[in-house]
Amino acid sequence: MLREFITGIKNLWAWFPIIWKDRDWDSWFIYQIIEFKLIRQSKYIGKMDRHTRAKKDARDMLICSKLIAKVKDEYYEFEYFDYHKSEIRYTKMVGFDDRVEMDIDLVYENFDLYFSKYPKWHSKAVEFIKKNQDSYNVDHTDKLLVARTMGELRHNRAKELLFNIMCNRIEGWWD
C-alpha cells in the first residue's frame, strides 16, 4: 500500500508539468501527452527487461516518440522553409476599410537541393499535383507548390507510420 502511494506521488510529480500545460484546442497537446507516456514507458520497459521483446518494444516506443515530436512540430511540413526565403507584404484592399491582401514575394530559393534530397517524394508530389490539377489551378512545375506538397505528403506519411506502428504493436508492449 505504501509503495503504491509513493508511486502515485512520483507519477503526480512527473506528470504535473505536462498536465499543467495541457490545453483542449490543438492536437499538439494530445501528441505531447502520448510522447511523454511513450518515453516513460520505454525507459521502464527497457530497464526492467521483463519479457523477451522488452528491448525491441522499448526501441519501438522511442521511434514512435521521435515520430510524434516530428509530427507535432510539423518538421516535415516546414522543412522546405530552409530552402527559400520569402517576404510577405500586406496591402489594404480597395473598397474595404478593415481587410488586407497578402502578397508573397520569393526572395531566393534553392528547391532543387531539397528535391534532390528526397527524389521519390519529389516525384510523388508532382504526380499528386498533376492528379489534382483542377484543385490547384497552378502548373505542376511551380517549385514552391511542389515543395509545399512534398512537405504535406511527408508529414502525412509520418503520421501514418506512427499510428500503424502503434496500432500493430501497442497491445504487445506491456505483455
DRENVEX-276815 format. One record per residue (C-alpha): z, x, y. Coordinates in pm, whole numbers, plus 50000, padded with zeros to 5 digits. Example, Ala and Ser with C-alpha at 12.3 -4.5 7.8 and 13.67 -1.06 7.14 Angstrom:
BEGIN
507805123049550 507145136749894 
***
This chain:
BEGIN
500005000050000 500895027950242 497695046750153 495605015550229 497395011250563 496735047650659 493055044350555 492795012850768 494245030851071 491875060251018 488945036050998 490015018451317 490245052151491 486805063451368 485045030451439 486675023151775 484115041951993 481195025751808 482594990551835 483724995952195 480165004452299 478574977052086 476574950152264 474734919852130 471464922352321 469464950252157 468504963551815 469674998151926 473284987351870 472564974551519 470915007551435 473895026251584 476325008251353 474185013451042 473585050151130 477305056551177 478145039450848 475465058650655 476625092250792 480245084950699 479285071650357 477015101550293 479835125950368 482235106750144 479815102349851 478645138549874 482185152249896 483705130549621 480715135349383 481955107549153 478655097748995 475635116148859 473385108249156 476015114249424 474315144249588 470895127149581 472395094949718 474175114149996 470855131050084 469035097350089 471675082950321 471245112350558 467465107550551 468005071150646 470405080650924 467825105251063 465105078651047 467425054351225 468035079951500 464275084151549 463625046551543 466465036651775 465505063452026 461815053851992 460905090151922 457575082551758 456565056752018 457115080452309 456185114252164 452775111352330 454525113452669 454875150752601 451095153852615 450365138052951 451725132153298 451125100553494 452055088453837 452925052253894 452155035154223 453365001054329 451414981754590 452124947554735 449854920554603 447714904154866 448914869054938 452344873554781 455494884854959 457564892754651 455034905854398 453784940954341 450964955454141 451464986453930 448755013053906 448995042753672 447155074653764 446725100653493 447565134553648 446785155153338 446545150252964 446365171252652 445975143752396 443605164852188 446595186452092 448575155251999 445635141851798 445175174951617 448875174851528 448505141451345 444845137651241 445495109650987 447395089351246 444645095251498 442095080651253 444395051251176 444865044151546 441125045051620 440455021751326 443234998251436 441814996451788 438274990651659 439524963051430 441404946551718 438814953851989 438944918352126 442684921452195 442374954552376 439224949852588 439074987752606 436855012952439 438415029152131 437745063152288 440345057052563 442675086052483 445785070652638 445315038852434 444715058652115 447825079952178 449975049352251 448625031751941 449375062451729 452945061651854 453335024751775 451865028951427 454095058951353 457165040351485 456405010351264 455865033150963 459265049651021 460945015351026 459065005350712 460065037150533 463695033650642 464054998150517 462095005050196 464475033350109 467485011550188 466074981350005 465315001049690 468425023049680 471325008049873 472874989149582 473005020649370 474605042449634 478125031049552 477935028749172 
***
